[in-house]
Amino acid sequence: MAAFTAVTAQAFQFGAIEGGTIDLDSFRGQPVLVVNTASMCAFTGQYEALQALHEQYSDAGLVVLAVPSDDFRQELGSEAEVKEFCDVNFGLTLPMTEITSVRGGDAHPFYRWLADTHGFTPRWNFNKVLLSTDGDVIATFGSGTAPNAREVTDPIEAMLTQ
């Protein structure tokens, strides 16, 4: 979609799991790791590493944003169930969106922008998108890349020390 060519990620908003909105523009000047998640996936254990990243780097400016999605039929039925599952099992304190489509015709505009301008569409749950402090896409990672892998943390640390 040509309308997305000059847009950065900071142009997008998500509904927040607890109500209200999460405005990516409010994270201007901070690196953001956006991860499409699911509660009943073999990769769900990555929530632990996402929370650890949040705890380790949030004071320095990193935002870890979880985007629950049922596109692969592995998410619970409601935002309340997702929030409770993540609280009880992982003690998540990082921001989470409402259940959001990440691929296809119903994809959230952020994910349509990723597909249209960066050729990236999540192939499964726990795909990661690292955004720069200016909202540009720095890198994308598949499910098999752990959130605490050096290929993820090295560019985060580089942005946080600038």
N, C-alpha and C positions, 0 to 999 in steps of 0.2 A: 504494500500500500504506500504510494508515494507520499502521502500526508505525514508519514512517520520519519521521513529521511532526515529532517533537521532536529528531531526531538531526542532528548536524553531521557533516561529512566526517571529523572526528577519530575517529569510531567505527569506521572501516574499516581493514583490513589487506590487503596484497597479498603474494603470494609474490614474493621477489626473484629476479632473473635468475641471480644467482650462488649461490642457495640462501638459506634463512632467510626472514624476513619483513620487510616494510616497513610499519610501523605509523604511520598518519597522525597518531595522537595524539602520537607522538614529535616532531612538528613544531609542537606547540602554541606559539603566540607568533611563528610565522614564516609569511609568506605562502608559498603553494604554487601552482605552475603545473603542472597535470596535463595531459599531452598523449598522446592515443592515436596511436601511431606505426606505421609499416610500412616495411620495408626496400626494397620494390620499387615504390614509389609515386612519382608525379610530384612530390609534395611532400617526398620524402625529404631533399632538400637543406636543409630547415628544421632538420635535426639540427645543422647548423653554427651557426645562430642560437640554437638552444636551448643548445648548449654555450657560446656566447659569453655568453648571459644568465647561465648558471651561473657562469662565470668572473668576470663583472662584479659580480654581486650576491650570490653565496653567502656571502662573508665578512660581509656586512651582514645575512644571514638568509634570503634567498630559497632555496626548494627548487624545483628543476625536476625533475619526475618523469615519465619516459617510460614509457608503457604500451603495449608492442608488442601488436598485435592482428592476427589473420588474418580478422576479420569481413568484410573486403572483398577477401579472397583475394590479398593483396599482401605477406604476411609469409613469411619463410623458415620452414623446417620444424621448427627446434628452437631452444631458448634458446641453446645453444652457438653455433649459426650466427648468430643475431641479435647476440649479444655480440661475436663475432669481426668481423662486418660493421661494427658500430658502432665498435669499437676501431680497426680497420684504416682505415676510410674517413673517420671523423670524430674519432677520438681522444676518444670520449665518456668523461667521468668522472662524469657526473651519475647519480643512482640510476635504475635500470630495474627494472620488474617482469618476471615471467615472461610468456609470451604469454597474453593475457587477452581474453576476450570482452567487448565494450563495448556490445552491443545485443542485443535479443531475449531469449528465454527463458533463454538460457545466460549472459546478461550478469552480470558481477561485481556483487556487492551495491552497491558504490559507484556504479556506473553505473545500476543499477536505482533507487537512491535519487535520483540526479540526474533520471532520467526521471519518477519518481513525485512528487517534491517540487518540482522546478524546471522540469519540462517540457523538459528538455534530453536529447537522445539524439544522439550523434555521427552525422553524415550521411556522413562520409567520414573518412579518415585525417587526422591532424594537426589535429583539433579540440582546442581548448584550454579548460580550466576554471581560472579564477583563484579561489583560496580565500583568505579573510582569515586573519589571525593567530588568529582564533577558530574557524576551520573552516567559516565561512559562504561561500556562493557569491557572489563579487563580480561576476563577469562570465563569459560564455562567448563563444568566438570560433570561427568556422569555419576551414576549411583555408586559405582565401585570405588570412587575416590572418597576417602574418608575426610570429614570436615577438618581434621587436624593434620592432614598430610602436608608435607613441606610445600608441595606445589600450590596448596591453598594458602597456607600461613605465611610463606615467604613474601608474596606480593602484599598481603595484608600488613605485615610488619613494616615493609618498605613504605607503604602509604602512611602508616601511623608515625613514622619517624621523620617525615618531611616537615 
